Structures are given as C-alpha cells and as structure tokens.
Amino acid sequence: MTNSQRPTTSNQQPITVAILAGGKSSRLGRDKAFVEVRGRPLIEDLLAQTDGLGAETLIVTNNPEAYRYLNLSLFSDVLPERGPLGGLYTALSAASQPHVLCLACDMPFVIRPLIDYLISLISEGDADAVVPRLGGLVEPLRAIYARTCLAPIRAALEADQLALHKFLAASGLRVRFVEEAEIDRFDSQHLSFININTTEDLEWARKLTRDS
C-alpha cells in the first residue's frame, strides 16, 4: 500500500500511544518485550514502528527499571494483578490525550495504514472504543479507547471481571467494531494480530520478517 492510499489523519484528535508490557511471559519463559524479531529488542522495534504516531508514548510495565533506558514515561499498574484490562486502565489513567491507542508488546507487526484507519474512525460517531474484530473475535490489544472508558473499566476491575472481550460486550460502551472486510483493505494477511506467546510463535514471526 502506498502512502497515497492511507487515510488522512490531519483532522484527527490527538492520541496517546500506550504499549502494554506488563505480562508475565510465562509460556515463553523470558520477557517478550526484549526478544528479537528484527535483530533488536521487540520494544525498540515497536517504538520505531510507531514513531511520530501520537502526541505522546508511554509504557505500562511492572518492571520499570528494565525500560528506563528508553527515556519514556513508565507506569506500573494502578491495580496490580488485573491482567490486560488493568494495564489498559493504567494507560488511560496516565494518558494526557483524550484517546489511547493500546498496543500489546508481544504483537510485533504494526501495519501503519490500518492504525491510521482506526484513528480516522475516532470522530466517526463519538465511539468510546474502536476495536478490530476477526471472525467474530475481538482484538482488544490493537485498539483505541477514549478516557470515557475509565469508570466502566474501574467497575469491572473492582468486580473482578477481568476478560477484555467480555468487558466490551457487557460494559454498555459505544464500541465501533472494525470488521474483517475493513481490516483486509489495509492488512490482508492480518499480520497486525500475530502475537508471540511461545518459542514457536517467535520463530514464525522471524520467518515472516525474513520473507517480507
């Protein structure tokens, strides 16, 4: 896709880019953010791919010392041990901008035309969230959330209802789902939604990088 095919972003609201790096990486056995897919730590690669995308970039991590060298704003979970929903709550709490682009640190491929499209939908209908959906399954960790989500997320966390997909279904928020046909216009291979949980996933991501 050429730059001329990207949706224009000139009139969009400012956003915060938030990388969620709070997972325990139990299946991989090491911190996902520092594995190498393109010859450098994944967190550095994500920052390079999102360079210039938002008004600010922050990292949600419970191991801030490991990320200090990046010279970015680092935030530990406001409510510990609450999984990705807790990480999202922390990101929204810390953000200075009205919308947050949430990116999981273990999803190595940032397809900028798709991200631009998601951002372009912010003003479409005053949605509280813009969330991709593939085959009926939501992809909540490559999505955009407004700060209006803060109170409903807090309520879900305090009720110990931690599943992000269930939260989106039951929260009463206005969610703009981005369906597969829309996604295919910008990311026909669905690379955006590949995540690294195991050594096999890591090797596959490296192979995709070599073959691209």
C-alpha positions in Angstrom: 0.0 0.0 0.0 1.4 3.4 -0.9 1.2 6.5 1.3 -1.4 7.9 -1.0 -3.7 5.0 0.0 -3.5 5.8 3.7 -6.5 7.5 5.3 -5.8 11.1 6.1 -5.1 11.9 9.7 -4.9 15.7 9.6 -8.2 16.3 11.4 -8.0 13.5 14.0 -8.0 14.0 17.7 -4.6 13.7 19.4 -3.8 10.3 20.9 -1.6 8.7 23.4 0.3 5.5 22.2 0.4 3.1 25.1 2.4 -0.1 24.9 1.3 -2.7 27.4 4.3 -4.6 28.7 3.0 -6.0 31.9 2.6 -9.6 31.0 4.4 -12.4 32.8 5.6 -14.2 29.7 5.2 -17.5 31.4 4.9 -19.6 28.3 7.9 -18.0 26.5 10.0 -18.1 29.7 11.5 -14.6 29.2 10.3 -11.1 28.9 8.6 -10.8 25.5 9.5 -7.1 25.2 13.2 -7.9 24.8 13.1 -10.9 22.4 14.4 -10.0 19.0 12.4 -10.4 15.8 14.2 -8.0 13.5 17.6 -8.0 15.3 16.7 -5.7 18.1 14.5 -5.9 21.2 10.9 -6.0 20.3 10.0 -3.0 22.5 12.5 -0.9 20.5 11.1 -2.2 17.2 7.5 -1.3 18.3 8.7 2.2 19.2 10.4 2.6 15.8 7.2 1.4 14.0 5.0 3.9 15.9 7.4 6.8 15.8 5.5 10.1 15.3 2.2 8.4 15.6 0.8 10.0 18.7 1.2 13.1 20.8 2.9 11.0 23.4 4.1 7.4 24.0 4.0 5.6 27.3 4.8 2.1 28.5 2.8 0.3 31.2 5.2 -2.1 32.9 5.6 -3.6 36.4 9.4 -3.7 35.8 10.2 -0.1 35.0 14.0 -0.4 35.6 14.3 -2.6 32.5 12.7 0.1 30.3 14.4 3.2 31.9 17.0 3.4 29.1 14.2 4.2 26.6 13.6 7.6 28.2 9.8 7.3 28.0 7.1 7.7 30.6 6.7 4.4 32.5 3.7 3.5 34.6 3.1 0.5 36.9 -0.3 -1.0 37.3 -2.7 1.2 39.3 -4.4 -2.0 40.4 -1.9 -4.9 40.3 -2.6 -8.4 39.1 -5.6 -7.4 36.9 -4.2 -8.5 33.6 -4.6 -6.6 30.3 -7.7 -4.8 31.4 -5.8 -3.5 34.4 -3.0 -2.4 32.0 -5.5 -0.6 29.9 -6.9 1.1 32.9 -3.4 2.3 33.9 -2.8 3.6 30.4 -6.0 5.6 30.3 -5.4 6.9 33.8 -1.9 8.1 32.8 -2.7 9.5 29.3 -2.7 13.2 28.7 -4.7 12.8 25.4 -8.4 12.0 25.1 -7.8 8.7 23.2 -5.3 5.9 23.7 -4.0 3.6 21.1 -3.4 0.4 23.0 -0.7 -1.9 21.7 0.4 -5.2 23.3 4.2 -5.5 23.4 4.0 -9.1 22.1 2.4 -8.2 18.8 5.4 -7.4 16.6 3.8 -6.1 13.4 2.5 -2.5 13.3 0.7 -2.0 10.0 0.5 1.8 9.9 -2.2 2.1 7.2 -4.5 0.0 9.4 -3.6 2.1 12.5 -4.3 5.3 10.6 -7.7 3.9 9.6 -8.5 3.0 13.2 -7.6 6.5 14.3 -9.6 8.1 11.5 -12.7 6.4 13.0 -12.5 8.2 16.3 -14.6 11.1 15.1 -17.0 8.9 13.1 -19.6 8.6 15.8 -18.2 9.5 19.1 -17.4 5.9 19.9 -15.9 5.1 23.3 -13.7 2.4 21.6 -12.6 1.4 18.1 -11.8 -2.3 18.2 -10.9 -4.7 15.3 -12.9 -7.9 15.1 -11.8 -11.0 13.1 -14.1 -14.0 12.7 -16.4 -12.6 15.4 -13.5 -12.4 17.9 -12.3 -9.0 19.1 -8.7 -7.8 19.1 -8.8 -5.5 22.1 -5.0 -5.1 22.3 -4.7 -3.3 19.0 -7.5 -0.9 19.5 -8.3 2.7 20.5 -10.1 3.7 23.8 -11.4 7.0 24.9 -10.9 8.2 28.5 -14.7 7.8 28.9 -13.9 4.1 29.4 -12.1 4.7 32.7 -15.1 4.5 35.0 -16.6 1.3 33.4 -13.2 -0.4 33.4 -12.7 0.5 37.1 -16.1 -1.0 37.9 -15.2 -4.2 36.0 -11.9 -4.5 37.8 -13.4 -4.0 41.2 -16.0 -6.7 40.3 -13.1 -9.0 39.3 -14.4 -9.2 35.8 -11.1 -9.1 34.0 -11.7 -10.5 30.5 -11.4 -7.7 28.0 -13.7 -9.3 25.4 -16.4 -9.8 28.0 -15.9 -6.2 29.2 -16.5 -4.8 25.7 -19.6 -6.9 25.3 -21.2 -6.1 28.7 -19.9 -2.6 29.5 -22.6 -0.6 27.7 -19.9 1.4 26.0 -20.3 2.6 22.4 -17.9 0.4 20.5 -17.1 0.8 16.8 -16.1 -2.7 15.7 -13.8 -2.8 12.7 -14.8 -5.8 10.7 -12.6 -8.2 8.7 -13.6 -6.7 5.3 -12.4 -3.3 6.5 -9.2 -4.8 8.0 -8.4 -6.6 4.8 -8.2 -3.3 2.9 -5.1 -2.4 4.9 -3.7 -5.7 6.3 -4.9 -8.6 4.2 -2.5 -11.1 5.9 -3.7 -10.0 9.4 -0.1 -9.5 10.5 -1.3 -6.9 13.0 -2.8 -9.6 15.2 0.0 -12.1 15.4 1.3 -12.3 18.9 4.2 -14.1 20.5 3.4 -16.5 23.3 5.8 -19.4 22.6 9.2 -20.1 21.1 7.4 -21.4 18.0 5.5 -18.1 17.7 8.8 -16.2 17.9 10.4 -18.3 15.2 7.3 -17.8 13.0 7.5 -14.1 13.4 11.1 -14.1 12.5 10.4 -16.1 9.4 7.7 -13.7 8.3 10.1 -10.8 8.7 12.7 -12.6 6.6 10.2 -13.4 3.9 8.7 -10.0 3.7 
